[in-house]
Amino acid sequence: MKLFTATKNRYPAAALLTLVMMTNGTGRILAQSSADPAGASQQASGESKFYCNIKALNPAERAHQKQLTEKLIAARTDVVELPKGYEFQFDPSTVSLAEVVEWVVTEEKCCPFYYFHIDLEREGNLVCLGLTGQEGIKQFIRAEFRVPAK
């Protein structure tokens, strides 16, 4: 599994910084399904197993995350369907690697059911954010990230 790819190892410092930021001091890189039902709120309709912990972020963090999410949705240059989710691609002149990392670190706090993948490809000319997870996650991602139907 690729969490970060730096073409021809040209960005070792960026890779290390990204991994340090993603682990947030916990040593955990992938988000696992561990949402706290006591502090969680169901965001999807019906009997979804995907719950967002609305208490994980304070109001200022939540507002900033919403703003960053909207930027990522608006700025994506392509959406690639994966077997268990989607990859969103960005031009690094529009969305920086640091913004994607910041989004992942914050999103993992409230939505720990996502599996996050960040890739830097094409010699630093393409930033990719992969969102995958357990069975059924694709429908949740499509709704939350306004992925257009084929």
C-alpha positions as CSV (number, residue, x, y, z in Angstrom):
1,M,0.0,0.0,0.0
2,K,1.3,3.5,-1.0
3,L,0.8,6.2,1.5
4,F,3.2,8.7,-0.1
5,T,5.1,8.4,-3.3
6,A,7.8,10.9,-4.2
7,T,8.9,10.3,-7.8
8,K,12.5,9.1,-7.9
9,N,12.9,10.0,-4.2
10,R,13.4,13.6,-5.1
11,Y,11.3,14.8,-2.2
12,P,12.6,12.9,0.9
13,A,12.1,15.8,3.3
14,A,8.5,16.4,2.1
15,A,7.8,12.6,2.5
16,L,9.2,12.6,6.0
17,L,7.3,15.8,7.0
18,T,4.1,14.4,5.5
19,L,4.4,11.1,7.4
20,V,5.2,12.9,10.7
21,M,2.2,15.2,10.2
22,M,-0.1,12.4,9.3
23,T,0.8,10.3,12.3
24,N,0.1,13.3,14.6
25,G,2.5,11.8,17.1
26,T,0.5,8.6,17.4
27,G,2.5,6.5,15.0
28,R,-0.8,5.6,13.3
29,I,-0.9,6.4,9.6
30,L,-4.1,4.7,8.4
31,A,-7.4,5.6,10.0
32,Q,-9.1,2.5,11.3
33,S,-12.8,2.1,12.1
34,S,-12.9,3.2,15.7
35,A,-15.5,5.9,15.9
36,D,-16.7,6.5,19.4
37,P,-20.5,5.9,19.4
38,A,-20.9,8.0,22.5
39,G,-19.4,11.1,20.8
40,A,-20.5,10.3,17.3
41,S,-23.3,11.6,15.1
42,Q,-24.7,9.8,12.1
43,Q,-24.0,11.9,9.0
44,A,-25.3,9.5,6.3
45,S,-28.9,8.6,5.9
46,G,-30.3,5.2,6.8
47,E,-28.4,2.5,8.7
48,S,-24.9,3.5,7.5
49,K,-21.9,2.2,9.5
50,F,-20.0,5.5,8.7
51,Y,-20.4,8.0,11.5
52,C,-18.6,11.3,11.9
53,N,-17.6,12.3,15.5
54,I,-19.0,15.8,15.6
55,K,-17.3,16.4,19.0
56,A,-13.8,15.7,17.6
57,L,-13.4,19.3,16.3
58,N,-14.1,22.6,17.9
59,P,-16.3,25.1,16.0
60,A,-13.2,27.0,14.5
61,E,-11.6,23.7,13.4
62,R,-14.9,22.5,11.9
63,A,-15.3,25.8,9.9
64,H,-11.7,25.7,8.7
65,Q,-12.1,22.0,7.7
66,K,-15.3,22.8,5.8
67,Q,-13.6,25.6,3.9
68,L,-10.7,23.4,3.0
69,T,-13.0,20.6,2.0
70,E,-14.8,23.0,-0.4
71,K,-11.5,24.1,-1.8
72,L,-10.5,20.5,-2.5
73,I,-13.8,19.7,-4.1
74,A,-13.6,22.8,-6.3
75,A,-10.0,22.4,-7.3
76,R,-9.7,18.8,-8.1
77,T,-8.6,18.2,-11.7
78,D,-9.7,14.6,-11.9
79,V,-11.5,11.9,-10.0
80,V,-10.3,8.3,-10.4
81,E,-12.6,5.5,-9.3
82,L,-10.8,2.8,-7.2
83,P,-12.0,-0.6,-6.3
84,K,-12.7,0.5,-2.7
85,G,-13.0,4.3,-3.1
86,Y,-11.8,7.3,-5.1
87,E,-8.6,9.2,-5.8
88,F,-8.9,13.0,-6.2
89,Q,-6.1,14.6,-8.2
90,F,-4.9,18.2,-7.8
91,D,-2.5,20.6,-9.5
92,P,0.0,21.5,-6.8
93,S,-0.1,25.2,-7.9
94,T,-3.8,25.2,-6.9
95,V,-3.8,22.8,-3.9
96,S,-0.6,22.3,-2.0
97,L,0.7,19.0,-0.6
98,A,0.6,20.8,2.8
99,E,-3.1,21.6,2.4
100,V,-3.9,17.9,1.6
101,V,-1.9,16.7,4.6
102,E,-3.7,19.3,6.8
103,W,-7.1,18.1,5.6
104,V,-6.2,14.4,6.2
105,V,-4.9,15.1,9.7
106,T,-8.1,16.9,10.7
107,E,-10.5,14.6,8.8
108,E,-9.1,11.6,10.6
109,K,-10.1,13.1,13.9
110,C,-13.8,13.2,13.0
111,C,-14.0,10.4,10.4
112,P,-11.7,7.6,11.4
113,F,-13.3,5.1,9.1
114,Y,-11.5,6.5,6.0
115,Y,-8.3,5.0,4.8
116,F,-6.2,7.9,3.5
117,H,-3.5,7.7,0.8
118,I,-1.4,10.7,-0.4
119,D,0.7,10.5,-3.5
120,L,3.0,13.1,-5.1
121,E,3.4,12.0,-8.7
122,R,4.8,13.2,-12.0
123,E,7.9,14.7,-10.4
124,G,5.9,16.8,-8.1
125,N,3.4,18.0,-10.7
126,L,0.4,16.0,-9.4
127,V,-0.9,15.7,-5.8
128,C,-3.3,12.8,-5.2
129,L,-5.6,12.1,-2.3
130,G,-7.0,8.6,-2.1
131,L,-10.0,7.9,0.1
132,T,-10.9,4.2,0.6
133,G,-12.3,2.1,3.4
134,Q,-14.6,-0.8,4.2
135,E,-17.4,-2.1,2.1
136,G,-20.0,0.6,1.3
137,I,-17.6,3.5,1.7
138,K,-17.8,4.5,-2.0
139,Q,-21.4,5.6,-1.7
140,F,-20.5,7.7,1.3
141,I,-17.6,9.3,-0.5
142,R,-19.7,10.0,-3.6
143,A,-22.2,11.9,-1.5
144,E,-19.8,13.7,0.8
145,F,-17.4,14.8,-2.0
146,R,-20.0,15.3,-4.7
147,V,-18.4,12.8,-7.1
148,P,-20.3,13.0,-10.3
149,A,-22.2,9.9,-11.6
150,K,-20.7,8.3,-14.7
